[in-house]
């Protein structure tokens, strides 16, 4: 297996950083390409820390080195500010008697070799869905605007210059077109039963190390099979497993089977070990190669083309090439969603069927004048998709 040289260099660089080993290079890396690739996967800060640790930053062109260092400084600053802001929010939840649990990045950050080097876009917190009004009142009083309020499974709050919280009322949606997410929604239907009470708070909860790993994989898998996910996910899995060597693998295996995640976890874990271990191995299996190709081309939050490709393949339902009929079915479902979609995305319409025609008009207007550029990209991706 021959990887793109920039991706290979990035993985070897991160491995040297993690294991504090020297990095031998046969030729000077293309630092600009390295910066662009790391940025697309939200790994600029980690790559900068690795360049500094290995001494390669000295060989980096001054302007590119400056951009690496700025990315790292920005990531550390954002982590400090978000940690402080999250602390204020959790204190408020405690005072109001609202149970909560920190998710994803807030936990994964701790397993990175250097504080603040895991870049992120937002902070995720699961909370008592019945208390959404109290949370909204607190957020508004503290300068936040609701950018995605009562839409989907979480409420999105944003405040300048960089504060962004996703307050989760649920972990997974039952209204998704992705069949496997129905399994996740059912598994986490009563998520509080899977949480453990924090010892140092009255209303704080957390997953066990094993259950957090399972949830993280389910979330990563959701992105992987919809829009795609980047190299950072593989690094997250590798670092988490490395930091938790005593995980109950028997329990994890049993739960992964229930979620139909066994194969995804096996490939994700083995690929991460081959890319980021102290002695990286590039002899990949076919499944590992497929995952790496998909991940490398996705970027950390995926791309529209990957979302379309995944949706078309699921809708086709067999190994045959995607047909024109399947493309038309995809577009029809995209424009006129199945009824379960409204349950999560438009609950008022779900409760009042008479509002459906009016909502279609609203969606059409918004789809053209608000999200027109994005939607035309999606339509273009559907019409131009072909099997390789």
C-alpha positions as CSV (number, residue, x, y, z in Angstrom):
1,X,0.0,0.0,0.0
2,X,1.4,3.4,-1.0
3,X,-0.1,6.3,0.8
4,X,0.1,9.9,-0.3
5,X,3.5,11.1,0.8
6,X,2.1,14.0,2.8
7,X,-0.4,11.8,4.7
8,X,2.4,9.3,5.4
9,X,4.7,12.0,6.7
10,X,1.9,13.4,8.9
11,X,1.1,10.0,10.5
12,X,4.8,9.3,11.1
13,X,5.3,12.7,12.6
14,X,2.4,12.3,15.0
15,X,3.7,8.8,15.9
16,X,7.1,10.2,16.8
17,X,5.4,12.9,18.9
18,X,3.3,10.4,20.8
19,X,6.1,8.0,21.5
20,X,8.8,10.7,21.9
21,X,11.1,9.1,19.3
22,X,13.2,10.6,16.6
23,X,11.8,11.0,13.1
24,X,14.1,10.1,10.3
25,X,13.3,11.6,6.9
26,X,15.0,10.8,3.6
27,X,14.2,14.2,2.2
28,X,12.8,17.5,3.4
29,X,9.0,17.3,3.8
30,X,6.8,19.6,1.8
31,X,5.8,21.7,4.8
32,X,3.1,23.7,3.1
33,X,1.4,20.5,1.9
34,X,1.8,19.1,5.4
35,X,0.1,22.2,6.9
36,X,-2.8,22.0,4.4
37,X,-3.4,18.3,5.1
38,X,-3.1,18.7,8.8
39,X,-5.5,21.6,8.7
40,X,-8.1,19.7,6.7
41,X,-8.1,17.0,9.4
42,X,-8.0,19.5,12.4
43,X,-4.5,18.3,13.3
44,X,-2.5,21.5,12.7
45,X,-1.9,22.1,16.4
46,X,-0.8,18.5,17.0
47,X,1.4,18.6,13.9
48,X,3.0,21.8,15.2
49,X,3.7,20.2,18.6
50,X,5.2,17.2,16.8
51,X,7.4,19.4,14.6
52,X,8.6,21.2,17.7
53,X,9.2,17.9,19.6
54,X,11.2,16.3,16.7
55,X,13.1,19.5,15.9
56,X,11.8,19.6,12.3
57,X,10.2,23.0,12.9
58,X,13.7,24.4,12.4
59,X,13.7,23.2,8.7
60,X,10.2,24.6,8.1
61,X,10.0,27.8,6.0
62,X,9.5,30.8,8.3
63,X,6.0,31.7,7.0
64,X,4.7,28.2,7.3
65,X,6.3,27.7,10.7
66,X,4.5,30.8,11.8
67,X,1.2,29.5,10.6
68,X,1.8,26.2,12.4
69,X,2.6,28.0,15.6
70,X,-0.4,30.3,15.3
71,X,-2.7,27.3,14.8
72,X,-1.3,25.7,17.9
73,X,-1.6,28.9,20.0
74,X,-5.1,29.4,18.8
75,X,-6.1,25.8,19.7
76,X,-4.6,26.1,23.2
77,X,-6.3,29.5,23.7
78,X,-9.6,28.1,22.6
79,X,-9.3,25.1,24.9
80,X,-8.5,27.3,27.9
81,X,-11.5,29.6,27.2
82,X,-13.9,26.8,26.5
83,X,-12.8,24.9,29.6
84,X,-13.5,28.0,31.7
85,X,-16.8,28.6,30.0
86,X,-17.9,25.0,30.4
87,X,-17.0,25.2,34.0
88,X,-19.4,28.2,34.4
89,X,-22.1,26.3,32.6
90,X,-21.8,23.2,34.6
91,X,-21.8,25.2,37.8
92,X,-25.1,26.8,36.7
93,X,-26.6,23.4,35.9
94,X,-25.6,22.2,39.4
95,X,-27.3,25.3,41.0
96,X,-30.4,24.6,39.0
97,X,-30.5,20.9,39.7
98,X,-30.1,19.8,36.1
99,X,-28.3,16.6,35.5
100,X,-25.6,16.6,32.8
101,X,-22.7,14.7,31.3
102,X,-19.8,15.9,29.2
103,X,-19.3,14.2,25.8
104,X,-16.7,13.5,23.2
105,X,-14.0,16.1,22.9
106,X,-14.1,17.2,26.6
107,X,-13.0,13.6,27.4
108,X,-10.8,12.9,24.5
109,X,-8.7,16.1,25.0
110,X,-7.2,14.5,28.2
111,X,-5.5,11.7,26.3
112,X,-3.5,13.9,23.9
113,X,0.2,14.3,24.8
114,X,-0.1,18.1,25.2
115,X,-2.9,20.2,26.5
116,X,-4.9,22.1,23.9
117,X,-3.5,20.2,20.9
118,X,-6.8,18.4,20.0
119,X,-8.7,21.0,17.9
120,X,-12.4,21.1,18.0
121,X,-15.4,23.1,16.8
122,X,-17.8,22.9,19.7
123,X,-18.4,21.4,23.1
124,X,-21.0,18.7,23.6
125,X,-23.0,18.3,26.8
126,X,-25.9,15.8,27.4
127,X,-28.5,17.2,29.8
128,X,-32.0,16.6,31.2
129,X,-34.2,17.3,28.1
130,X,-37.1,18.3,30.3
131,X,-35.2,21.3,31.5
132,X,-34.4,22.8,28.1
133,X,-36.3,26.1,29.0
134,X,-34.0,26.6,32.0
135,X,-30.9,26.0,29.9
136,X,-32.1,28.4,27.2
137,X,-32.8,31.1,29.8
138,X,-29.3,30.7,31.2
139,X,-27.6,30.8,27.8
140,X,-29.5,33.8,26.6
141,X,-28.8,35.7,29.9
142,X,-25.1,35.0,29.3
143,X,-24.9,36.4,25.8
144,X,-25.6,33.2,23.7
145,X,-27.8,33.0,20.7
146,X,-29.6,29.8,19.8
147,X,-28.5,28.9,16.2
148,X,-30.2,25.5,16.1
149,X,-32.7,25.6,18.9
150,X,-35.2,22.7,19.2
151,X,-33.9,21.3,15.9
152,X,-32.8,17.7,15.9
153,X,-31.3,16.1,19.0
154,X,-29.5,19.1,20.4
155,X,-29.7,22.8,20.8
156,X,-26.8,24.8,19.4
157,X,-25.7,28.0,21.3
158,X,-23.0,30.4,20.1
159,X,-21.4,33.5,21.6
160,X,-18.6,35.6,20.1
161,X,-15.8,35.2,19.7
162,X,-15.6,31.4,19.8
163,X,-17.9,29.9,22.3
164,X,-20.0,27.1,20.8
165,X,-22.0,24.5,22.8
166,X,-24.2,21.7,21.6
167,X,-26.6,20.8,24.4
168,X,-27.8,17.3,23.7
169,X,-31.3,16.2,24.6
170,X,-30.6,12.9,23.0
171,X,-27.5,11.1,21.6
172,X,-29.0,9.8,18.4
173,X,-32.0,10.5,16.2
174,X,-34.7,8.0,15.4
175,X,-35.6,10.1,12.4
176,X,-32.5,9.5,10.4
177,X,-32.6,7.9,7.0
178,X,-29.6,5.8,8.0
179,X,-30.9,2.4,9.2
180,X,-28.1,1.8,11.6
181,X,-28.9,4.9,13.6
182,X,-32.2,3.4,14.6
183,X,-30.2,0.8,16.4
184,X,-28.2,3.5,18.1
185,X,-31.3,5.5,19.1
186,X,-32.8,2.4,20.6
187,X,-29.6,1.5,22.5
188,X,-29.3,4.9,24.0
189,X,-33.0,5.5,24.4
190,X,-32.7,5.7,28.2
191,X,-29.1,6.9,28.3
192,X,-29.1,7.9,31.9
193,X,-29.2,4.2,32.9
194,X,-25.7,3.9,31.3
195,X,-24.2,6.9,33.2
196,X,-22.3,6.9,36.5
197,X,-22.7,9.5,39.1
198,X,-19.7,11.9,39.5
199,X,-18.2,11.8,43.0
200,X,-17.5,15.5,43.2
201,X,-20.8,16.9,42.1
202,X,-24.5,16.5,42.8
203,X,-25.9,16.4,39.3
204,X,-22.9,15.5,37.1
205,X,-22.6,12.1,35.4
206,X,-20.2,10.3,33.1
207,X,-19.8,7.2,31.1
208,X,-17.6,4.4,32.3
209,X,-14.3,4.2,30.2
210,X,-15.8,1.3,28.3
211,X,-19.2,2.9,27.6
212,X,-17.5,6.2,26.5
213,X,-15.4,4.3,24.0
214,X,-18.5,2.5,22.7
215,X,-20.4,5.8,22.4
216,X,-17.5,7.5,20.7
217,X,-17.3,4.7,18.1
218,X,-21.0,4.9,17.4
219,X,-20.8,8.7,16.9
220,X,-17.7,8.2,14.7
221,X,-19.4,5.5,12.7
222,X,-22.4,7.7,12.1
223,X,-20.2,10.4,10.5
224,X,-18.1,7.8,8.7
225,X,-21.1,6.4,6.8
226,X,-22.8,9.7,6.1
227,X,-20.4,12.6,5.4
228,X,-17.1,10.8,6.1
229,X,-14.6,11.5,8.9
230,X,-11.0,12.5,9.1
231,X,-7.6,11.2,10.4
232,X,-8.3,12.8,13.8
233,X,-10.8,10.1,14.5
234,X,-8.2,7.3,14.0
235,X,-5.8,9.3,16.2
236,X,-8.5,9.7,18.9
237,X,-9.2,6.0,19.0
238,X,-5.5,5.1,19.1
239,X,-4.8,7.6,21.9
240,X,-7.8,6.6,24.0
241,X,-7.0,2.9,23.8
242,X,-3.4,3.7,24.6
243,X,-4.4,5.7,27.7
244,X,-6.9,3.0,28.9
245,X,-5.0,-0.3,28.7
246,X,-7.2,-1.9,31.3
247,X,-10.5,-1.6,29.3
248,X,-12.9,-4.5,29.7
249,X,-12.6,-5.8,26.1
250,X,-15.1,-8.6,26.7
251,X,-17.8,-6.2,27.7
252,X,-16.9,-3.8,24.9
253,X,-17.1,-6.7,22.4
254,X,-20.5,-7.8,23.6
255,X,-21.9,-4.2,23.4
256,X,-20.4,-3.6,20.0
257,X,-22.2,-6.6,18.6
258,X,-25.5,-5.2,19.8
259,X,-24.7,-2.0,17.9
260,X,-23.4,-3.8,14.8
261,X,-20.1,-2.0,15.3
262,X,-17.7,-4.9,15.7
263,X,-16.1,-4.8,12.3
264,X,-16.0,-0.9,12.3
265,X,-14.1,-1.0,15.6
266,X,-11.7,-3.7,14.5
267,X,-10.7,-1.9,11.4
268,X,-10.6,1.5,13.0
269,X,-8.5,0.3,15.9
270,X,-6.1,-1.9,13.8
271,X,-5.6,0.9,11.3
272,X,-4.8,3.4,14.0
273,X,-2.3,1.1,15.6
274,X,-0.5,0.7,12.2
275,X,-0.4,4.4,11.5
276,X,0.5,5.8,15.0
277,X,2.4,3.1,16.8
278,X,6.1,3.5,17.7
279,X,6.9,1.4,14.6
280,X,4.3,2.3,12.0
281,X,3.3,-0.4,9.6
282,X,2.0,0.3,6.1
283,X,1.0,-3.3,5.2
284,X,-2.7,-2.7,5.3
285,X,-5.6,-5.2,4.7
286,X,-8.1,-4.4,2.0
287,X,-10.6,-3.1,4.6
288,X,-8.0,-0.9,6.3
289,X,-6.9,0.4,2.9
290,X,-10.5,1.3,2.0
291,X,-11.0,3.0,5.4
292,X,-7.8,5.0,5.0
293,X,-8.7,6.1,1.5
294,X,-12.1,7.3,2.7
295,X,-10.8,9.0,5.8
296,X,-7.9,10.7,4.0
297,X,-10.2,12.2,1.4
298,X,-12.9,13.2,3.9
299,X,-11.4,15.8,6.2
300,X,-12.5,15.8,9.8
301,X,-16.2,16.8,9.2
302,X,-16.6,15.0,5.8
303,X,-17.7,16.5,2.5
304,X,-21.0,16.7,0.6
305,X,-19.8,14.2,-2.1
306,X,-19.2,11.5,0.6
307,X,-22.6,12.2,2.1
308,X,-24.2,11.7,-1.3
309,X,-22.1,8.6,-2.1
310,X,-23.1,6.9,1.1
311,X,-26.7,7.7,0.7
312,X,-26.9,6.5,-2.9
313,X,-25.1,3.2,-2.0
314,X,-27.5,2.6,0.9
315,X,-30.5,3.3,-1.3
316,X,-29.3,1.1,-4.1
317,X,-29.2,-1.7,-1.6
318,X,-27.0,-4.2,-3.6
319,X,-23.6,-4.5,-5.2
320,X,-24.8,-3.2,-8.6
321,X,-23.8,0.2,-9.9
322,X,-26.0,3.1,-8.8
323,X,-28.8,3.5,-11.3
324,X,-30.5,6.7,-12.6
325,X,-33.7,5.5,-10.9
326,X,-31.8,5.3,-7.5
327,X,-30.6,8.9,-8.1
328,X,-34.1,10.1,-8.7
329,X,-35.3,8.2,-5.6
330,X,-32.5,9.9,-3.5
331,X,-33.5,13.3,-4.7
332,X,-37.2,12.7,-4.1
333,X,-36.4,11.6,-0.5
334,X,-34.1,14.5,0.0
335,X,-36.8,17.0,-1.1
336,X,-39.8,15.1,0.5
337,X,-38.4,13.4,3.6
338,X,-40.0,10.3,5.1
339,X,-42.4,10.9,8.0
340,X,-40.0,9.9,10.8
341,X,-37.7,12.8,9.6
342,X,-40.3,15.3,10.8
343,X,-40.5,13.8,14.2
344,X,-37.0,15.1,14.9
345,X,-36.4,17.9,12.4
346,X,-39.9,19.5,12.5
347,X,-41.9,18.3,15.5
348,X,-44.7,20.8,15.0
349,X,-45.3,19.5,11.5
350,X,-45.1,15.9,12.9
351,X,-47.9,16.7,15.4
352,X,-50.0,18.7,12.8
353,X,-50.1,17.0,9.4
354,X,-52.1,19.9,8.0
355,X,-48.9,22.0,8.1
356,X,-46.9,19.8,5.7
357,X,-47.7,21.7,2.5
358,X,-46.8,25.0,4.1
359,X,-43.6,23.5,5.4
360,X,-42.7,22.3,1.9
361,X,-43.0,25.9,0.7
362,X,-40.8,27.1,3.6
363,X,-38.2,24.4,2.8
364,X,-38.2,25.3,-0.9
365,X,-37.7,29.0,-0.1
366,X,-35.0,28.3,2.5
367,X,-33.3,25.7,0.3
368,X,-32.9,28.2,-2.6
369,X,-32.3,31.5,-0.9
370,X,-30.5,30.5,2.3
371,X,-28.8,27.2,1.6
372,X,-28.8,27.4,-2.2
373,X,-25.1,27.0,-2.8
374,X,-24.8,24.0,-0.6
375,X,-27.9,22.3,-2.0
376,X,-26.8,22.9,-5.6
377,X,-23.5,21.2,-4.7
378,X,-25.5,18.2,-3.4
379,X,-27.6,18.0,-6.5
380,X,-24.4,18.2,-8.6
381,X,-22.8,15.4,-6.6
382,X,-25.9,13.2,-7.2
383,X,-26.0,13.8,-11.0
384,X,-22.2,13.4,-11.5
385,X,-21.7,10.4,-9.3
386,X,-20.5,7.3,-11.0
387,X,-18.9,4.1,-9.8
388,X,-15.1,3.9,-9.9
